[in-house]
Amino acid sequence: KNIINNIKLEKKHYIIAGSYIDNKNAQIMYHKLKKWNYNSELISEENRTRVSYDSFSNKEDALTALYHIRKSNKEAWILSQ
C-alpha cells in the first residue's frame, strides 16, 4: 500500500539568542534559556549551532516577541526558515 499524507509545511521564525561554532557554548546558552523558561531550540547548520529563545509560525508574533527580548538582548534577531 502506498499512503500519501498531505502535510502543510509552514515557515518557522526563530528568535536567535546566539550563533556558535563551538557546540559547548551553544549548549550553555540553550540550558540558560531553558532555565529562564524559554522554549529554546538548537538549530544546526553546517559548522554553526544557533540557539533560539522561541519559534513562531506567524512572523508578526515573532516580531512582537523580538521587540520585548531586545530590551535585554539588543543582539537578538529573527531567522526564518
Secondary structure, 3 states (H helix, E strand, C coil): CCCCCCCCCCCCEEEEEEEECCHHHHHHHHHHHHHCCCCCEEEEECCEEEEEEEEECCHHHHHHHHHHHCCCCCCCEEEEC
